[in-house]
Amino acid sequence: MIYITLKAMLDKKNMTSKELCQIIDITEANLSILRSGKAKAIRFSTLDAICQALDCTPGDILRYEEGEKDYVDHD
């Protein structure tokens, strides 16, 4: 399963979700869905914007592990 580790990257960069939303022009509701792992997809343009804003790579906010998805933001 693919896990979203966005919260850990936000913490590392000392940035709030609200600040990221403003920078990348996404709603807080949509970012919340992404952070919770409930998103079924992410646009490459959104992933690119997140990586630019956080100065990271997709591998810094996405992690793959074998097993069933439990929809929790794993830090």
JOKA-V866529 format. One line per field, one symbol per residue. ss: DSSP state (h for helix, s for strand, l for the rest). phi: phi as a letter, one per 30 degrees, with the letter a starting at -180 (. if undefined). psi: psi as a letter, one per 40 degrees, with the letter a starting at -180 (. if undefined). A space follows every 10 residues. Layout:
# JOKA-V866529
ss = ???
phi = ???
psi = ???
This chain:
# JOKA-V866529
ss = lssslhhhhh hhllllhhhh hhhhlllhhh hhhhhhllll lllhhhhhhh hhhhlllhhh hsssllllll lllll
phi = .ccccdeddd ddchbddddd eddchbdddd ddddddiddc abdddddddd dddchbcedd bbbcbdkddc hbddd
psi = ihihfddddd ddefiidddd dddefiiddd dddddeeehe ihiddddddd dddefaidee ehhhiiaihe fhhh.
